[in-house]
Amino acid sequence: MPTLVHLFDWPDRVVVGTVGRPGSRTFYLQARTGSRITSVALEKEWSAVLAEKIDEILDQLMVEEDNRFSVPAQAPVELRDDAPLDLPIEEDFRLGSMRLSWDATTAQIVVEAFPVVEVESEEEAEALEGTEPEEALVVRMPVGTARAFAQRTRRVVQAGRPTCPRCGQPVDPDGHDCPADGDR
């Protein structure tokens, strides 16, 4: 069966956002063109790494001598997006793997997201090796949009529960059992 590809080439909007309260938030990578929306559930850590890697690619492009593209160090103000996720939020799939690349022919960052594959045995996993995924999200972002995406994603990730200054773990509204207290 061919892969169902949700392709967003020059999307109207691409963001990471959340649903729920800090400590029980669900993160989504969401792309929209017109009224067509694709939402992929992902872990907070995936969101943070995605923002970091996009910035790394853009920062590297800024210092390359033969780079002919103008890459902003900061997101252009007009591209800042603090709006909530687009509704309705319907999970198309849960992220299992991701690829990130630079397309110099179009001057775009390319994000490819693939669903998690549930397997019950090692034999089943081996049989699936090399097969095409059932579904994929492919988002192609120009450099300014990519920089704004990364900056917003970092803000969303950081908007969660505060961290304990002693152990670095998240603190719930009612506190937490700090492992550092056992060191006393």
C-alpha positions, 0 to 999 in steps of 0.5 A: 500500500502506498504511503499517505503523505500529508504534504505542506509545501509553503504552508500557511501555518506550521506550529508546535502547540499543546492541549492540556495543563502543564504536567499533562499536556499533549504536544502537537506538530500542526500544519495548515494550508487553507482549511486542510489541517494535519496534527501529529502528536509528539513528545515534549522532548521531540519538540525541543530537539526539533527546534534545536536542530532547525536552529542548528541548520539555520545557524550553519547556513548563516556562516557558510561562505557559499550560501546565497540565501539570507537567513535571519538570526531571529524570526522576523516579527511579522512571522511570530505566531502565538495563537493556539492550535487550529481547531479541530485538533484531530490526531492524524498519527503519533510521531515515531520517527522524524527526518530533518533536511535542507533543500537548497533548490527551494531554500526550505527546511524540510520536516518529515514525520512518520508514525510510531509502529507498534510491534509485538515481537522482534520477528515482526520488527525485522519483517517491517524493516525497509517497508514504507510507512503507512503515513507521513507528514512532510512540511517545507518551510522557508528560512524565516518561517523555520526560525519563527517555528523554532522560537515558538516551539522553544517558548511552548516547551518552556511554558510547562511546569517550573523545574526544581532548582535543586534536582531539575525535575518538574514541580507540580502545582502541589510540589514534588518529592525532591530526590535531593532532599534524600542527600541531607 
